[in-house]
Amino acid sequence: MSRSEIIRFLILRSIGNFLLLFAIFGVFATFGPVLYYEAQYQVMQYRGVKYKVALAEKPSGFGKITNSGIFDKRSQENFGSVLTGPKEQILIPKDTEFSILIPKIGANAKVFANIDSADQNIFLPVLQQGVAHARGTVFPGMNGNIYLFAHSTDNFWDVGRYNAIFYLLKNLQKGDDVIVFFQGVRHNYKVSDSKIVGATDVSYIVNSQNQTSETLILQTCWPPGTTWQRLLVFAKKS
């Protein structure tokens, strides 16, 4: 083999290796967070870790939050606490002005109100910090659809950053608890249904105020780690 052929072979092999590594990086960048949260959830199920939300002043579960009582420790909310922490852990809302907690999957996030779900320049920065409440939809305590989302991204390597909070919504079943704090008041919901819709379906946002009952709707991407479709989880006041 001549010198030029050797050089050509080395160049082609280097390009091939680079493309292979780039493809592997793309897969892990996109689906790595999915695997992380799924592994965390499976360990949580295996160990029997249960999350509970901080007690409220009123026995009914509605009213201003208090951290007194049997629960006085904040959940560490990381893989370490799932692996070695106590089997009963407490979730304290990030912000009692507006936040969501889902005990079954250990989710706990601040909610940002009145976010334009059609403008990526507005909602993408918000989704890096928590969950967005879709502008035009109602708030807890009102009849209509309360639409919360954590679902979109601009580049494939950012999918995990924007979807992490709601990755495990797929594990929710009918009857599971969802708690939302709004303006210092706790609102309790139970999952009633779920469905997969197209990525451009905004009917539940557009028609949010044309309802006679209160429905909480949680949205994330489907399948996890992609932006192809949307998974909607519905919950009713309990």
ZAMARGU-4260 file (C-alpha; in steps of 0.2 Angstrom, whole numbers, plus 5000, padded with zeros to 4 digits):
<rodrens>
0) 5000/5000/5000 | 5007/5017/4995 | 5009/5032/5007 | 4995/5041/4999 | 4983/5026/5001
5) 4988/5024/5019 | 4985/5043/5022 | 4968/5041/5014 | 4964/5026/5024 | 4968/5034/5040
10) 4958/5050/5036 | 4943/5039/5031 | 4944/5029/5047 | 4946/5045/5058 | 4930/5052/5049
15) 4921/5036/5052 | 4926/5035/5070 | 4921/5053/5073 | 4904/5050/5065 | 4901/5034/5076
20) 4906/5044/5092 | 4895/5058/5087 | 4880/5046/5084 | 4883/5038/5101 | 4884/5055/5109
25) 4868/5060/5101 | 4859/5044/5108 | 4865/5047/5126 | 4862/5065/5125 | 4844/5062/5120
30) 4840/5046/5130 | 4852/5047/5144 | 4841/5057/5155 | 4827/5045/5151 | 4837/5030/5157
35) 4843/5040/5173 | 4825/5044/5178 | 4819/5027/5174 | 4833/5019/5184 | 4829/5030/5198
40) 4811/5026/5198 | 4814/5007/5197 | 4826/5008/5212 | 4813/5018/5221 | 4800/5004/5218
45) 4812/4990/5223 | 4817/4998/5239 | 4799/5003/5243 | 4803/5022/5244 | 4787/5032/5247
50) 4785/5051/5245 | 4773/5061/5255 | 4768/5079/5254 | 4771/5091/5269 | 4755/5092/5280
55) 4742/5106/5278 | 4734/5115/5292 | 4717/5108/5288 | 4713/5089/5289 | 4705/5090/5272
60) 4721/5094/5264 | 4716/5112/5259 | 4723/5127/5267 | 4740/5135/5270 | 4755/5124/5271
65) 4763/5120/5288 | 4779/5110/5290 | 4775/5105/5308 | 4770/5088/5312 | 4778/5071/5309
70) 4786/5077/5293 | 4800/5088/5297 | 4814/5084/5284 | 4815/5089/5266 | 4817/5076/5253
75) 4835/5077/5245 | 4827/5073/5228 | 4842/5064/5221 | 4847/5047/5216 | 4857/5046/5233
80) 4842/5048/5243 | 4833/5035/5233 | 4847/5023/5236 | 4852/5025/5254 | 4839/5037/5261
85) 4824/5033/5272 | 4809/5023/5264 | 4797/5037/5268 | 4802/5054/5262 | 4794/5071/5262
90) 4791/5083/5248 | 4790/5101/5252 | 4784/5113/5238 | 4797/5123/5230 | 4786/5138/5230
95) 4769/5139/5239 | 4764/5153/5227 | 4763/5140/5213 | 4771/5122/5212 | 4767/5104/5208
100) 4771/5088/5218 | 4768/5071/5212 | 4772/5058/5226 | 4771/5042/5216 | 4786/5048/5205
105) 4794/5060/5218 | 4791/5075/5207 | 4793/5092/5214 | 4794/5108/5204 | 4790/5126/5204
110) 4777/5132/5191 | 4778/5148/5181 | 4761/5156/5177 | 4755/5163/5161 | 4768/5156/5149
115) 4765/5157/5130 | 4765/5139/5124 | 4767/5145/5106 | 4783/5155/5108 | 4799/5145/5111
120) 4809/5161/5115 | 4797/5163/5130 | 4794/5145/5136 | 4811/5137/5133 | 4820/5147/5147
125) 4806/5144/5159 | 4807/5125/5156 | 4825/5125/5162 | 4819/5131/5179 | 4803/5121/5181
130) 4785/5118/5174 | 4775/5131/5164 | 4757/5135/5166 | 4750/5139/5148 | 4743/5156/5146
135) 4725/5157/5143 | 4721/5142/5154 | 4713/5143/5171 | 4721/5142/5189 | 4718/5130/5203
140) 4701/5133/5211 | 4692/5138/5194 | 4682/5128/5182 | 4691/5124/5166 | 4707/5116/5161
145) 4723/5120/5171 | 4737/5116/5158 | 4754/5113/5165 | 4768/5108/5153 | 4787/5103/5153
150) 4789/5097/5135 | 4799/5105/5122 | 4816/5109/5116 | 4826/5117/5101 | 4840/5104/5099
155) 4841/5086/5102 | 4855/5088/5115 | 4843/5099/5125 | 4829/5086/5126 | 4834/5080/5143
160) 4836/5097/5151 | 4818/5102/5146 | 4809/5085/5150 | 4817/5079/5166 | 4803/5085/5178
165) 4789/5076/5169 | 4799/5061/5162 | 4789/5049/5173 | 4772/5054/5169 | 4769/5038/5160
170) 4770/5029/5176 | 4755/5037/5183 | 4739/5028/5184 | 4721/5031/5188 | 4719/5036/5206
175) 4737/5043/5209 | 4738/5059/5218 | 4744/5076/5211 | 4746/5091/5223 | 4746/5109/5217
180) 4750/5123/5228 | 4743/5140/5222 | 4744/5156/5231 | 4748/5147/5248 | 4733/5135/5246
185) 4735/5116/5243 | 4724/5108/5229 | 4722/5089/5229 | 4719/5080/5212 | 4718/5062/5207
190) 4723/5055/5190 | 4708/5051/5180 | 4714/5047/5162 | 4729/5049/5150 | 4730/5050/5131
195) 4743/5053/5117 | 4740/5067/5105 | 4748/5075/5091 | 4762/5088/5094 | 4752/5102/5087
200) 4736/5098/5096 | 4731/5114/5107 | 4713/5110/5109 | 4714/5108/5128 | 4722/5125/5129
205) 4711/5134/5117 | 4695/5127/5125 | 4701/5128/5143 | 4689/5140/5149 | 4674/5132/5141
210) 4672/5119/5154 | 4660/5116/5168 | 4672/5107/5180 | 4690/5109/5185 | 4703/5098/5176
215) 4722/5098/5179 | 4731/5093/5163 | 4749/5088/5163 | 4759/5088/5147 | 4776/5080/5142
220) 4784/5074/5126 | 4780/5056/5119 | 4790/5045/5117 | 4801/5051/5132 | 4817/5059/5125
225) 4808/5065/5109 | 4796/5079/5103 | 4786/5068/5091 | 4770/5068/5101 | 4762/5073/5117
230) 4757/5063/5132 | 4743/5071/5142 | 4738/5066/5160 | 4721/5072/5166 | 4717/5074/5185
235) 4701/5079/5194 | 4699/5088/5210 | 4698/5076/5225
</rodrens>
